[in-house]
Amino acid sequence: MKVSGSVALVTGAGRGLGRAFARELVSRQAAKVYGTARDPAAVSEPGVTPVKLDITDPRRVAEVARECPDVTLLVNNAGVTTWQPFLGAPDTGGARLEMETNYFGTLSMCRAFAPVLGGNGGGGIVNMLSIVSFFTNPFGGSYAASKAAQWSLTNGVRVELAHQGTLVVGVHAGFIETDMTEGIGAPKISPESVARQVFDAVEADQVEVLADERTRSVKASLPRDHEVIYPPLQASWDAAVKARADAG
């Protein structure tokens, strides 16, 4: 699919990766770029048309699909994390928020825009997933669960929409230099790098982007995840539990 001349809609375009996606689309000469945010005033990138949208509001999602009937490329970028474990969280509110946003919000967008894309010749959908689509880090377990669900959604939607010629791209990445990862000392990649890789993949009709070396390594390790991935996570978790016990 050609990005040049496309009409794109990017969710969560007010900052971070969403802003980088919108900027890259403009630089690649998309005919029009809609940028959504809960507060449309946050969408200030030149050449981007602000749209008010909370993807957890199905009624507003449906309205936006009617207001933007020319979309040919949907970029589902909006997401949230609470950095909470499954059992140690104070309640299930964070897990519900993550699932409502990352999974059900993306599902609502795909359902609303699938007929729009079909009517415009097929087009494409980009779903921003995560390295933790592939495994569960207990320090943010409920976020990983929502991203695993979103990965499953992405693969299923690809199959369902093949008949109308819609390209569905799943994007997996480790830590990206955004507000969401502020304060994390691990190596990060730039949002601009992710955006470039994603639209290169769209133009090459590729269905998956593994945006950094750690993500590529984890994906390759999945057949041996209980030997390679989970023992170090268990050691980190056990050390954290011991440190809390010693401090208490």
N, C-alpha and C positions, 0 to 999 in steps of 0.2 A: 504494500500500500504506500502511496506517495504522501508524505507529510505536506509538501508544498501544494498549496491550493486546497488543503483540507479545512474543515471547520471543526475545531476541537473544543472540548469542554474539560476543564481540569478542576477537580474538587480539592478543597483545602489549599487554594492558590494564594492565600494571603501572606504566607511566609514559607521559609525553609524549602523543602523539596518541591512543594507545589508551585512556589514562585519560580524555581529553577525550571520546572517543566514548562510553565507558561512562557518564560523568557526564551527557552530553546525553541519552542513552537513558533514564536514570532520571528526569531532569527532564521528559521528554516522556511519562512514565507508561507506559513499557514494563512489561508484567506481570512480567517476570523478565529479568535481565541476567546472563549468565555472562561472567566475565572470565578469560581464560587467560594464563598466563605459565609460563616454565620453573620459576620459584619462585613458587608461588601466594601465599606470604606477601607478595609485592610488590603484590598486588591488594588495596588497602585502601580503595577508594572505597565510601562508604556505599551500601547497596542493591545491591551487586554480589556475586555468588556466585563465589568463586575456584575455578579449575580448573587443575590442573597439566597443561601441554601444551608439547611441543616440536614444532613443525609439521614438522620434518625427520624425525620418527620416524613412519613410516606406521602402525605397529602401535598407537601411542598415539593417533594421529588417529582410527583406526577405533574404538578403545575410547571416546573422547570422544563420537563420533557415537552410540554405543549408550547412553552414560550421559546424554546430553542429547537425548532423542527428541522433545522438545517445541519445538525451535528453529524459528522461522519467519523469522528475519533473521540472516544470517551476515555478519559484518564481518571481512574478511581484511585486517588491519592489520599484523601482524608482518612485519618485514623487517630487512635488514642491509645495510650498505655498508662497504667497505674502503678507499674513496678511492684506488684503484689504476688505473693505465693498463693497456692490454692488453700492451704489449711491455716496459715498464719495470718491471713488478712483479717481485719476486724469483722467483716461481714462479706456477703457476696455482691455488694454494690459495685465494686470495681470490676469484677468479672462480668457482671451484667452489662455495664457500660461498654466494656471492650467488645463483647460479643454483639451488642446492639449497634455499635458504630462500625467495627471492622468487618463483621460478617453480615448482619442484617442490613446495614446501611449500603454496603456494596451490592448485596443481593437486590435491594430496592432500586438502585441505580441501573443495574443490568436489566432488570425486568422492565423498567420504564423506558429505557433507551434502545432495547433490542429492536422493537418495531420501527423506531426512528432510523436506526442504522440500516435495517433491512430495506426500508423505503428509499434510502439514499444510496443504494447500491451495495450494501454490505458493510463497508468501513471496518473499524477496529475498536477493540476495547483493551485498555492497559490496566491491569490490577496490580497495585503496589503491595507486595507481600513482604516477606522477611526471611532472614536466615533461620529464624525460629519457627517457620512453617515446617521445618524438617526435624526439629527436636524440641524438647521442653527444658528450658533453664528454670529451675525451681524458684529462683529469685524473682522471676516475672512469669510465673506459670500460667496464669489466666490469660495474659497477653499472647503467649505462645499457642494456647488452645484456640484463641480467636483467629490467629493467623493460619493455623493448620486447617481450620474450617474454611477460611477464605481461599486457601490453596485448593482444597477439594472443590469449592464452588467454582473457581477459575477453570479447573479441568473439566468439570461437568458442563459449564456454560459453553466452553469451546466445542464440545461434542454437539450440544443442542443447536448451536448457531452455525455449524458448518454448512448446512443446507442453504443458508442465505449469503454465504461468502464472507462472513464476519471473522476477521482475524482476532484471536484472543491471546494476549501476551501476559504471562505471569512474571513478575519481577521480584527477585530475591536479593537481599543485600544485608550485610552486617551493619555496623554502626556508621551512620551518616552524620556529617557535621551540621546538625540542626538543633533547635531549642530542645527537642525531645531527648537528645543525648548530652546536653550540657552537663558538665561535671564528671563525665565518664572518661577515664584516662586511657582507655583502649584505643588502638589505631582506628582511624575513621577515614572514610572516603568523602569526597566533596559531592554535594548535590548536583553540581554541574556535570560531574563525571557520570553520575547515574542517568541524568537526563539525556546526555549524548548517547550513552549506550542503549537506552530504551528506544529512542527514535531511530537509531541505526537499525535496531532489531525490527521495528515496525516496517521500515522501508525494505528490509530484507525478508519480510514475511516469516520471521522467526517467532516461535511460540514461548520461548523462555529466555530470560536474562539472569545470569548469575554475575552480579556486579562487582565482586571483589574476590581475591584469592581465598580468603577464609570461607566464603560461601561456597565456592567451587569445591574446596576440600571437604566441607561438611557433606555436600550432596554426594560426592564420590564415596564417602565413608558410610553411607546409610546401610549397605548390606552388613556392616560390622558395627552398627551403632552402639550395641551393648558392650562391645569390647573397646571401642575407640572414643566414643562421644561421652557416654554416661559415667564411666569411672572418675574422670577428672571433675565432672560436675558434682558427683557424690562427695568427693574429697573436699571441694570448696564449701558445699552445704554443711558437711559435718564440722568443718573448721569454724564456720559462722555460728553454728549451734553451740559449739564448745565455748567460743568467745563470749556469747551472750550469757551462758551459764556461769562462766568465770567472773563476768562483770556483775552478775546478779547475786 
